[in-house]
Amino acid sequence: MDRLQEFFAKIKHSLGNTFVRALLFILIGAVLYAVMFSNVRPEKLDVALFQTAPQTIRAPIQVEDKELTEKRKEEARSQVQDVYELKTEYSENQVNLIRSIFELAEEVNTEVAKEKEDAAAEEGEATEGTSPGGNNAQEPTADEPTLEEKIKRYRDKLSEDVSSELNDSVLGALLQATPTQLNNAKDLTITAVNHVMSNRIPANQVENSKREVEEQLKYAPLPPALKDAAIALGRYGVIQNEIFSLEKTEELKKQAVEGVEPVKILQGEVIIEEGEMITAEVYRQLELVGLLNNEVQLKPFIGLGALVIILVGGLSLFFRESKADAKHSELLIFSMIFIISLIFMKLVSLLQPINSQNIGYIFPAAMSSMLIKILIHDRLAIINTIILAIVSTIIFNRDVSGAINFDIGVYILLSGIAGMLFLTGHNQRSRILRSGLLVSILNLVVILSYYLIKNSPFPSLDFSYDALMGIASGVAASVFTIGLLPFFEAGFNILSGMKLIELSNPNHPLIKKILTEAPGTYHHSVMVANLAESACESIGANGLLARVACYYHDIGKTNRPKFFIENQMNLENPHNQISPIASKNIIISHVTDGVKMLKKAKLPKEIIDIAEQHHGTTLLKFFYHKAMESGEDVKEEDFRYPGPRPATKEAAVINIADSVEAAVRSKNNPTPEEIKEIVNGIIRDRLQDGQLNDCDITLKELDIVAHTLCETLYGIFHSRIEYPDLKKIQKGENK
């Protein structure tokens, strides 16, 4: 064991070198990467087209099937019908066109009539006549333009498009009609066109609409020629007013495309069941999710490397902020526990193919958190648990959809933190076992909550199997903690709570030595232990360390027990027979002798330091003044303890409690006021003498210590009933 301590001491010392410390973090990162490497490596399938699937294949990732998405978008576009828009202005335009045609006919007739009047005025005569048949049409004279000329003049006024659509018979009928007939024909035609054009007229219904106009004008009270002309104009006026809208059609198609959700192959979705044939579509999906890609894919490994760098970088920053005198030891202990946990986690994960997919429930997550809490502190235990939870989500990702198993991560996080929180008190082995049992209960509740959250049929067999693993996890965590703790305590010479409990055993050789050889000193040590423990706990210091250190702080007195007043029961004080300087040397030597004895017994350094500091550099006032009175030439520093002065709160409290106990014990039935004055006086003397300058205890904490010491002493030296003397009672009875 000594060789083991020397080995760890050398490693711890080497961690002061920045390069060596960097190598340790690199080792942690390498172990992290190694345990997760196989879990991020992409799975490859040896399958062929039209072959039966050897197993049920699920998608390892979520990916969009762009080909199928585009196909569905095209289907959505094709299902959108063309949009036709009713052009209401077309009806007005056509009505205006028909009106214009009739008005131009009136205009031609007016022009001809005016020319005729002008010619008659020049010649002094006018020719009037009526057309045969009673249609009142004007008969051309020799100087009057012919009908053909009128039609030509009419066409010149019409647009080219309109002129090409109307034949001479239509135009001639309009020109030959009287103004009244022409006006009636105009009104009837416009009314018919307006009525028909007020309805939707698609391209395939134009002819039917023309016939509708024709039917409406068919029985109009017009001369036959004019009626035919009106029908021709009516048919000409009816056109398609329901026009295809490219803009609105494209808008609808765009909306239809946007409404198509991307087709995704979800993570964990079954692509093909075992025994089914791998069709071309299934093969394409397998290729899409990367299960058929035999090329080396670096992205998962790069991502894993980035995660490892983040975790290790966070650890290095944490230890960089730790105290320089403690971080090397803490780093080495943490690294060992962390690496052991990682290897253990990986070994458990290897059992997954032959057991339940939830095999991670059996991993003793609370083991490392309890060990680190006992050996180092809570904060590092929480950091360790968080990192292990992150790592577990990857290590236990087999048989789950995707690369991350969040369920097991939350489970290990809760289990690890619970183990640390349940471990209270002085960390005795019984408390570790109790903590493990409580963790088992919490694991069971977490597993039950998972099954209830899923809201699926409750598989009692699966739940029982998982519950047993959760219970085993908590029990195994406590067992492994108890088993590994002595190894770390011995290897690193760590003063843990359980080590202190063991050192407080009355059967320890040094305690038995005090009890048998210096019983008065033993009683004094126990009294000081009671005072120091309560005072330390009142200010947040380590009360258990103070108690145990008090048991050993005066072990040096066993070399010359009779020279110390607590052991001089009914004996003459031997200091009366020797010089003050010799007495001083004997009294002071109990500190140095005690330190030698404690080192020889290989007690923890913390206890040796307290034994060395419990008197600090205080002055032996009694023997100093005695030497002065004897006329000897002495110096004050020669009558002071060698020190050093108290460097910790525990040592400072023991320094005060040691003197307080001796001072109060010297009083006969001290009152509370006397006790308070003694305690405050001793603390005041220590402050004035500078004995507390090397520790970080505050004045406020000293006030709390003084109050606690007084309260404890009040309980020890409380008032008792004074019983009458037995001999006096007997004498009284004999009288």
C-alpha positions in Angstrom: 0.0 0.0 0.0 2.9 2.3 0.7 4.2 1.8 -2.8 0.8 2.6 -4.2 0.7 5.8 -2.2 4.2 6.7 -3.5 3.1 5.9 -7.1 0.0 8.2 -6.8 2.1 10.8 -5.1 4.5 10.9 -8.0 1.7 11.2 -10.5 0.0 13.9 -8.5 3.3 15.8 -8.3 3.9 15.5 -12.0 0.5 17.1 -12.7 2.1 20.4 -11.7 3.6 20.3 -15.1 1.3 21.8 -17.7 2.4 19.3 -20.3 1.6 16.3 -18.1 -1.7 17.8 -17.1 -2.5 18.3 -20.8 -1.6 14.6 -21.5 -4.1 13.6 -18.8 -6.9 15.6 -20.4 -5.9 14.1 -23.8 -6.2 10.6 -22.2 -9.7 11.4 -20.9 -10.7 12.7 -24.4 -9.3 9.5 -26.0 -11.2 7.3 -23.7 -14.4 9.3 -24.3 -13.9 9.0 -28.1 -13.1 5.3 -27.9 -16.1 4.3 -25.9 -18.5 6.2 -28.2 -16.8 5.5 -31.5 -18.7 2.3 -32.4 -22.0 3.9 -31.5 -21.7 6.7 -34.0 -20.4 4.6 -36.9 -23.0 4.5 -39.6 -24.7 1.1 -40.1 -24.3 -0.6 -43.5 -26.7 -3.1 -44.9 -25.7 -6.0 -47.3 -29.0 -6.1 -49.2 -29.8 -6.3 -52.9 -32.8 -5.3 -55.1 -35.7 -7.8 -55.1 -34.1 -9.7 -52.2 -36.1 -10.4 -49.0 -35.2 -8.3 -46.1 -33.1 -10.2 -43.5 -34.4 -8.0 -40.7 -36.8 -5.2 -40.0 -35.1 -2.1 -41.1 -35.8 1.3 -39.6 -34.6 4.7 -40.7 -31.6 5.8 -38.6 -32.2 9.5 -39.4 -35.0 11.8 -40.5 -34.6 12.8 -44.1 -36.8 14.4 -46.7 -37.8 12.3 -49.7 -37.4 15.1 -52.3 -38.2 12.9 -55.3 -41.5 11.8 -53.8 -42.2 15.3 -52.6 -41.8 16.7 -56.1 -44.0 14.0 -57.5 -46.8 15.0 -55.1 -46.3 18.6 -56.0 -46.7 17.9 -59.7 -49.9 15.9 -58.9 -51.2 18.8 -56.9 -50.5 21.2 -59.8 -52.2 19.0 -62.3 -55.3 18.7 -60.2 -55.8 22.4 -60.2 -58.5 23.4 -62.9 -58.0 26.4 -65.1 -59.6 29.6 -63.8 -61.9 31.5 -66.2 -62.8 35.1 -65.4 -66.0 36.8 -66.5 -65.2 40.0 -68.3 -68.2 42.2 -67.6 -66.7 45.0 -69.7 -67.0 42.8 -72.8 -70.8 43.2 -72.8 -70.6 46.9 -72.6 -68.0 47.0 -75.4 -70.1 44.8 -77.7 -73.2 46.9 -77.1 -71.3 50.0 -77.9 -69.9 48.4 -81.0 -73.4 47.4 -82.2 -74.7 50.9 -81.4 -71.8 52.5 -83.3 -72.6 50.3 -86.4 -76.2 51.5 -86.4 -75.2 55.1 -85.8 -72.7 55.0 -88.7 -75.5 53.8 -91.0 -77.6 56.8 -89.8 -74.6 59.0 -90.4 -74.1 57.9 -94.0 -77.8 58.4 -94.7 -77.7 61.8 -93.2 -74.7 62.8 -95.2 -76.3 61.6 -98.4 -79.5 63.5 -97.6 -77.5 66.7 -96.9 -75.6 66.4 -100.1 -78.8 66.0 -102.0 -80.3 69.1 -100.4 -77.2 71.0 -101.2 -77.4 70.0 -104.8 -81.2 70.8 -105.0 -80.5 74.2 -103.6 -78.0 74.9 -106.3 -80.2 73.7 -109.1 -83.4 75.0 -107.6 -85.1 71.8 -107.5 -85.5 68.7 -105.4 -86.6 65.4 -106.2 -88.7 63.4 -103.7 -90.2 59.9 -104.1 -91.2 56.9 -102.3 -90.0 53.5 -102.9 -92.4 50.9 -104.2 -93.8 48.5 -101.7 -94.3 51.2 -99.1 -90.9 50.9 -97.4 -90.3 54.6 -97.9 -86.8 54.0 -99.1 -85.3 56.8 -101.2 -84.8 56.2 -104.8 -81.5 57.4 -106.2 -81.7 60.1 -108.8 -79.2 60.5 -111.5 -77.0 62.7 -109.2 -77.7 60.6 -106.0 -75.0 58.0 -105.0 -75.9 54.4 -105.7 -76.3 51.8 -102.9 -73.0 50.3 -103.8 -71.4 53.8 -103.3 -73.2 54.2 -100.0 -72.0 50.8 -98.8 -68.5 51.7 -99.9 -68.8 55.0 -98.0 -70.2 53.0 -95.0 -67.3 50.5 -95.0 -64.8 53.4 -95.0 -66.3 54.6 -91.7 -66.2 51.1 -90.2 -63.0 49.6 -88.8 -61.3 47.0 -90.9 -62.2 44.2 -88.5 -65.9 45.1 -88.5 -66.0 45.7 -92.2 -64.6 42.3 -93.0 -67.2 40.5 -90.8 -70.3 42.2 -92.3 -71.4 41.5 -95.9 -73.0 44.0 -98.2 -76.6 42.7 -97.7 -76.4 43.6 -94.0 -74.9 47.0 -94.6 -77.3 47.7 -97.5 -80.4 46.8 -95.4 -79.2 49.2 -92.7 -78.7 52.0 -95.3 -82.1 51.4 -96.9 -84.1 51.4 -93.7 -85.9 54.5 -92.6 -84.7 56.3 -89.4 -87.5 54.9 -87.4 -86.9 51.3 -88.6 -83.2 51.7 -88.0 -83.7 53.0 -84.5 -86.1 50.1 -83.7 -83.7 47.6 -85.1 -80.9 49.2 -83.1 -82.8 49.0 -79.8 -83.9 45.4 -80.3 -80.4 44.3 -81.3 -78.7 46.0 -78.4 -81.2 44.6 -75.9 -80.7 41.1 -77.2 -76.9 41.3 -77.2 -76.9 42.9 -73.7 -79.2 40.2 -72.4 -77.2 37.3 -73.7 -73.8 38.8 -72.9 -74.8 39.3 -69.2 -74.3 35.6 -68.7 -71.0 33.6 -68.8 -70.1 32.6 -72.3 -67.2 30.2 -72.4 -65.5 29.3 -75.7 -67.6 26.2 -76.3 -70.9 28.1 -75.7 -70.4 31.0 -78.1 -72.4 29.4 -80.9 -75.3 28.6 -78.5 -75.3 32.2 -77.3 -75.4 33.5 -80.9 -78.4 31.2 -81.5 -80.0 32.6 -78.4 -79.7 36.2 -79.8 -81.0 34.9 -83.1 -84.1 33.4 -81.4 -84.8 36.7 -79.6 -84.6 38.7 -82.8 -86.3 36.2 -85.0 -89.8 37.5 -84.2 -88.9 41.2 -84.1 -91.4 43.6 -85.9 -88.9 44.6 -88.6 -88.8 44.3 -92.4 -87.3 41.0 -93.4 -84.1 42.5 -94.8 -83.6 44.7 -91.8 -84.5 41.7 -89.5 -81.8 39.6 -91.1 -79.3 42.4 -90.8 -80.3 42.8 -87.1 -79.8 39.0 -86.5 -76.4 39.2 -88.3 -75.3 42.1 -86.1 -76.7 40.3 -83.0 -74.7 37.2 -83.8 -71.7 39.3 -84.5 -72.0 41.2 -81.2 -72.0 38.0 -79.1 -68.5 36.9 -78.2 -66.8 34.8 -75.5 -66.8 36.7 -72.2 -65.4 33.9 -69.9 -61.6 34.3 -70.5 -58.9 32.0 -69.1 -56.9 33.7 -66.3 -53.3 32.6 -66.4 -52.4 34.7 -63.3 -55.2 33.3 -61.1 -54.6 29.7 -62.4 -50.9 30.0 -61.5 -51.8 31.4 -58.1 -54.0 28.5 -57.3 -51.4 26.0 -58.5 -48.8 27.8 -56.3 -51.1 27.5 -53.3 -51.7 23.8 -54.1 -47.9 23.2 -54.3 -47.3 25.1 -51.1 -50.0 23.0 -49.4 -48.1 19.8 -50.1 -46.2 18.8 -47.0 -42.6 17.6 -47.6 -42.5 13.8 -47.6 -40.2 12.7 -44.9 -38.8 9.4 -43.8 -39.1 9.8 -40.0 -36.3 8.7 -37.7 -37.2 5.2 -36.5 -39.8 4.7 -39.2 -40.0 1.1 -40.5 -38.9 1.1 -44.1 -39.4 -2.6 -44.6 -40.4 -5.5 -42.4 -38.4 -8.6 -42.0 -39.1 -11.1 -44.9 -40.6 -8.6 -47.3 -39.2 -8.1 -50.7 -37.0 -5.1 -51.3 -38.7 -3.3 -54.2 -37.2 -0.5 -56.3 -39.0 2.1 -54.1 -37.8 0.5 -50.8 -34.3 0.3 -52.2 -34.4 3.9 -53.1 -35.5 4.8 -49.6 -32.7 2.7 -48.1 -30.2 4.5 -50.2 -31.8 7.9 -49.3 -31.3 7.3 -45.5 -27.7 6.3 -46.1 -28.0 2.6 -45.3 -26.6 1.5 -48.7 -23.8 4.1 -48.8 -20.5 2.1 -48.6 -18.4 5.2 -48.7 -16.5 6.3 -45.6 -18.6 9.0 -43.9 -16.7 11.4 -41.8 -19.4 13.6 -40.5 -20.4 11.4 -37.5 -16.8 11.1 -36.4 -16.2 14.8 -36.7 -19.3 15.5 -34.7 -18.2 13.1 -32.0 -14.8 14.7 -31.9 -16.4 18.2 -31.4 -18.5 16.8 -28.6 -15.5 15.3 -26.9 -13.6 18.5 -27.2 -16.4 20.5 -25.6 -16.7 18.0 -22.6 -12.9 17.8 -22.0 -12.5 21.6 -22.5 -15.2 22.2 -19.9 -13.4 19.9 -17.4 -10.1 21.6 -18.0 -11.7 25.1 -17.3 -13.3 23.8 -14.1 -10.0 22.5 -12.8 -8.2 25.6 -13.9 -10.4 27.6 -11.5 -9.7 25.2 -8.6 -7.3 25.9 -5.8 -3.7 25.2 -6.9 -2.9 23.1 -3.8 -5.9 20.8 -4.3 -6.6 20.6 -8.0 -3.9 18.1 -8.8 -5.1 15.5 -6.3 -8.7 16.2 -7.3 -7.9 15.9 -11.0 -6.2 12.6 -10.6 -9.0 11.1 -8.4 -11.7 12.4 -10.7 -9.9 11.1 -13.8 -9.6 7.6 -12.4 -13.3 7.4 -11.2 -14.5 8.9 -14.5 -12.5 6.6 -16.7 -13.6 3.6 -14.6 -17.3 4.7 -15.0 -16.8 5.1 -18.8 -15.3 1.6 -19.2 -18.0 0.1 -17.0 -20.7 1.9 -19.1 -19.2 0.5 -22.3 -19.1 -3.0 -20.9 -22.8 -2.8 -19.9 -23.7 -1.5 -23.4 -22.1 -4.6 -25.0 -24.7 -6.8 -23.3 -27.5 -5.0 -25.1 -27.6 -7.3 -28.2 -28.4 -10.3 -26.0 -30.6 -8.6 -23.5 -33.2 -5.8 -23.3 -32.7 -2.6 -25.3 -33.0 -0.9 -21.9 -29.9 -2.6 -20.5 -28.6 0.8 -19.6 -31.0 0.9 -16.6 -28.6 -1.4 -14.8 -25.6 0.9 -15.0 -24.8 2.1 -11.5 -24.8 5.8 -12.3 -24.8 6.8 -8.6 -21.5 5.1 -8.0 -19.3 7.8 -9.4 -21.3 10.7 -8.0 -21.2 9.2 -4.5 -17.4 8.5 -4.7 -16.6 12.0 -6.0 -18.8 13.6 -3.3 -17.1 11.6 -0.6 -13.5 12.1 -1.9 -13.7 15.5 -3.4 -16.9 17.7 -3.4 -20.5 18.1 -4.6 -19.9 20.4 -7.6 -17.5 18.0 -9.3 -19.9 15.1 -8.6 -22.7 17.0 -10.4 -20.4 17.8 -13.4 -19.4 14.1 -13.6 -23.0 13.0 -13.6 -23.9 15.5 -16.4 -21.1 14.3 -18.6 -21.9 10.6 -18.0 -25.6 11.3 -18.9 -24.5 12.9 -22.1 -22.2 10.0 -23.0 -24.8 7.4 -22.1 -27.2 8.9 -24.7 -24.8 7.8 -27.4 -23.4 4.6 -25.8 -26.9 3.1 -25.3 -28.3 4.1 -28.7 -28.6 0.6 -30.0 -32.1 -0.4 -31.1 -33.4 3.1 -30.8 -34.3 5.5 -33.6 -31.5 7.9 -34.2 -28.1 8.4 -32.7 -29.3 9.8 -29.3 -31.2 7.9 -26.6 -32.6 10.7 -24.5 -34.5 8.4 -22.1 -31.4 6.7 -20.8 -29.6 10.1 -20.5 -32.3 11.6 -18.3 -32.4 8.3 -16.3 -28.7 8.4 -15.5 -28.7 12.1 -14.8 -31.5 11.7 -12.2 -30.0 8.6 -10.7 -26.5 10.1 -10.4 -27.7 13.4 -8.8 -30.0 11.4 -6.5 -27.1 9.3 -5.2 -25.2 12.5 -4.3 -28.2 14.2 -2.6 -29.2 11.1 -0.6 -25.7 10.7 0.7 -25.8 12.9 3.8 -24.3 12.9 7.3 -20.8 11.6 7.9 -20.8 9.2 4.9 -20.6 6.1 7.0 -21.0 2.8 5.0 -24.5 2.4 6.3 -25.4 5.7 4.9 -24.0 4.8 1.5 -26.1 1.6 1.5 -29.2 3.6 2.5 -28.4 6.1 -0.3 -28.2 3.2 -2.8 -31.6 1.8 -1.7 -33.2 5.3 -2.1 -31.6 5.5 -5.6 -33.2 2.2 -6.4 -36.6 3.5 -5.5 -36.1 6.6 -7.6 -34.9 4.5 -10.5 -38.1 2.5 -10.2 -40.2 5.6 -10.2 -38.4 7.1 -13.3 -38.9 3.8 -15.3 -42.5 3.7 -14.3 -43.0 7.3 -15.4 -41.5 6.4 -18.8 -44.1 3.7 -19.3 -47.0 5.9 -18.2 -45.9 8.8 -20.4 -45.9 6.6 -23.5 -49.6 6.0 -22.9 -49.4 2.6 -24.5 -50.6 -0.9 -23.4 -48.6 -1.7 -20.2 -46.3 -4.6 -20.9 -45.9 -6.1 -17.4 -43.1 -8.4 -18.3 -41.0 -5.7 -19.9 -41.6 -3.3 -17.0 -40.7 -6.0 -14.5 -37.4 -6.6 -16.3 -36.6 -2.9 -16.5 -37.7 -2.4 -12.8 -35.3 -5.1 -11.6 -32.5 -3.5 -13.5 -33.3 -0.1 -12.0 -33.3 -1.6 -8.5 -30.0 -3.5 -9.2 -28.5 -0.2 -10.4 -29.0 1.5 -7.0 -27.8 -1.5 -5.0 -24.8 -2.0 -7.2 -23.9 1.7 -6.9 -23.7 1.5 -3.1 -21.8 -1.8 -3.2 -19.2 -0.6 -5.7 -18.8 2.7 -3.8 -18.2 0.8 -0.5 -15.8 -1.5 -2.3 -13.8 1.2 -4.2 -13.7 3.8 -1.4 -10.9 2.1 0.7 -8.7 1.8 -2.4 -8.9 5.6 -3.1 -8.6 6.5 0.6 -5.5 4.3 1.0 -3.9 5.1 -2.3 -4.3 8.9 -2.0 -4.2 9.0 1.8 -7.5 10.8 1.8 -9.2 11.7 5.1 -12.8 10.9 4.3 -15.8 10.9 6.6 -15.6 7.1 7.0 -11.9 7.2 7.6 -12.5 9.7 10.4 -15.2 7.4 11.9 -12.7 4.6 11.9 -10.1 6.8 13.6 -12.5 7.7 16.3 -12.9 4.1 17.3 -11.8 3.8 21.0 -10.0 0.6 20.1 -7.5 2.5 18.0 -4.0 1.9 19.5 -3.2 5.5 20.1 -6.5 6.3 21.7 -6.1 3.2 23.9 -2.6 4.5 24.8 -4.0 7.8 26.0 -6.8 6.1 27.9 -4.6 3.7 29.8 -1.5 5.9 30.3 -3.0 9.3 30.7 -6.7 9.0 31.6 -6.9 12.6 32.6 -5.7 13.7 29.2 -8.2 11.3 27.6 -11.0 12.9 29.5 -9.7 16.4 28.6 -9.5 15.3 24.9 -13.1 14.1 24.9 -14.3 17.3 26.5 -12.4 19.4 24.0 -13.8 17.2 21.2 -17.3 17.9 22.3 -16.7 21.7 22.4 -14.8 21.8 19.1 -17.2 19.7 17.1 -20.3 21.8 18.0 -18.4 25.1 17.5 -17.0 23.9 14.0 -20.4 22.8 12.8 -21.9 26.2 13.9 -19.7 28.0 11.4 -19.8 25.4 8.6 -16.4 23.8 9.3 -15.7 20.1 9.5 -17.0 19.1 12.9 -16.1 15.4 12.6 -12.5 16.3 11.7 -12.3 18.6 14.7 -13.7 15.8 17.0 -11.3 13.2 15.8 -8.3 15.5 15.8 -9.1 16.4 19.4 -8.8 12.7 20.4 -5.1 12.7 19.1 -4.0 16.3 19.7 -2.4 15.6 23.1 -1.0 12.1 22.3 2.5 13.5 23.1 1.5 13.8 26.8 1.7 10.0 27.1 5.5 10.3 27.2 5.4 12.2 30.6 1.7 12.1 31.7 2.4 13.1 35.4 3.8 16.5 34.3 0.3 17.6 33.1 -2.2 18.7 35.7 -5.2 16.6 34.5 -3.2 13.4 35.3 -2.0 14.5 38.8 -4.8 12.9 40.7 -3.8 13.1 44.4 -0.1 13.4 43.4 2.4 16.1 44.1 3.1 18.4 41.1 6.6 17.3 39.8 7.1 20.8 38.4 7.7 22.0 41.9 11.0 20.0 41.9 12.4 21.3 38.7 13.3 24.7 37.1 10.8 26.7 35.1 13.0 26.2 32.0 12.9 22.4 32.4 9.1 22.6 33.0 8.8 24.7 29.9 10.7 22.2 27.8 8.6 19.3 29.0 5.3 21.0 28.4 6.3 22.2 24.9 7.7 18.8 24.0 4.3 17.2 24.1 3.5 18.9 20.8 6.6 17.8 19.0 6.5 14.3 20.6 2.9 14.0 19.6 3.6 15.0 16.0 6.3 12.3 15.8 4.0 9.7 17.2 1.2 10.6 14.8 3.6 10.5 11.8 5.0 7.2 12.9 1.4 5.8 13.1 0.8 7.2 9.6 -2.3 9.2 10.6 -3.7 11.6 8.0 -1.9 14.9 7.5 -4.9 17.0 8.6 -4.8 15.4 12.1 -1.1 15.8 12.3 -1.3 19.5 11.3 -4.0 20.2 14.0 -1.9 18.5 16.7 1.1 20.6 15.6 -1.0 23.9 15.5 -3.3 23.4 18.5 -1.1 25.7 20.7 0.1 27.9 17.9 2.9 30.1 19.2 1.2 31.0 22.5 3.2 31.9 25.5 3.6 29.6 28.6 2.7 32.5 30.9 2.9 30.6 34.2 6.4 29.3 33.7 7.5 32.5 32.0 6.5 34.6 35.0 7.9 32.0 37.4 11.3 32.2 35.6 11.1 36.0 35.7 10.4 35.9 39.5 13.3 33.5 40.0 15.6 36.2 38.6 16.7 34.2 35.6 17.6 36.0 32.4 14.9 34.7 30.0 13.4 35.8 26.7 9.7 35.6 26.0 10.1 33.8 22.7 11.9 31.0 24.5 8.7 30.3 26.4 6.5 30.2 23.4 5.3 27.0 21.6 7.2 26.4 18.3 4.0 26.6 16.3 3.0 27.0 13.5 -0.1 29.1 14.2 -3.5 27.6 13.3 -3.9 27.5 9.5 -7.5 26.2 9.3 -10.8 27.0 11.0 -10.8 23.6 12.6 -7.3 24.2 14.1 -8.3 27.7 15.3 -11.4 26.4 17.0 -9.5 23.6 18.7 -6.8 26.1 19.8 -9.6 28.1 21.6 -11.5 25.1 22.9 -8.4 23.5 24.4 -7.7 26.5 26.5 -11.3 27.2 27.3 -11.9 23.6 28.6 -8.8 23.8 30.8 -9.7 27.2 32.2 -13.3 26.4 33.0 -12.3 23.0 34.5 -10.0 24.8 36.9 -13.1 26.7 38.3 -15.2 25.2 41.0 -18.9 25.3 39.8 -18.4 28.3 37.4 -21.4 30.5 36.8 -22.6 31.3 33.2 -21.2 34.7 33.6 -17.8 33.4 34.6 -17.9 30.9 31.6 -18.8 33.7 29.2 -16.0 35.9 30.6 -13.4 33.0 30.3 -14.4 32.2 26.7 -14.4 35.8 25.5 -11.2 36.5 27.3 -9.4 33.6 25.7 -10.6 34.6 22.2 -9.6 38.2 22.8 -6.2 37.1 24.0 -5.7 34.9 20.8 -6.6 37.8 18.6 -4.3 40.3 20.4 -1.5 37.7 20.3 -2.0 37.3 16.5 -2.6 33.5 16.8 -5.5 33.6 14.3 -3.8 35.6 11.6 -3.0 32.6 9.5 -6.5 31.2 9.1 -9.5 32.5 7.3 -11.9 32.6 10.3 -13.8 35.9 10.6 -14.8 38.0 13.6 -18.4 37.1 13.0 -17.5 33.4 13.0 -15.6 33.9 16.3 -18.7 35.4 17.8 -20.6 32.3 16.8 -17.9 30.1 18.1 -17.9 31.9 21.5 -21.7 31.6 21.7 -21.6 27.9 20.9 -18.8 27.2 23.4 -20.7 28.9 26.1 -23.9 27.0 25.3 -22.1 23.7 25.4 -20.3 24.6 28.7 -23.6 25.7 30.2 -24.9 22.2 29.6 -21.8 20.5 31.1 -21.5 22.7 34.2 -25.2 23.2 34.9 -26.4 23.6 38.5 -26.8 20.4 40.4 -28.8 19.6 43.5 -26.4 19.6 46.6 -27.1 16.4 48.4 -26.5 16.3 52.2 -23.4 14.5 53.5 -24.1 10.9 54.4 -21.9 11.0 57.6 -23.7 14.1 58.8 -27.0 12.3 58.3 -25.8 9.2 60.3 -24.5 11.5 63.1 -27.8 13.1 63.3 -29.6 9.8 63.5 -27.3 8.7 66.3 -28.1 11.7 68.4 
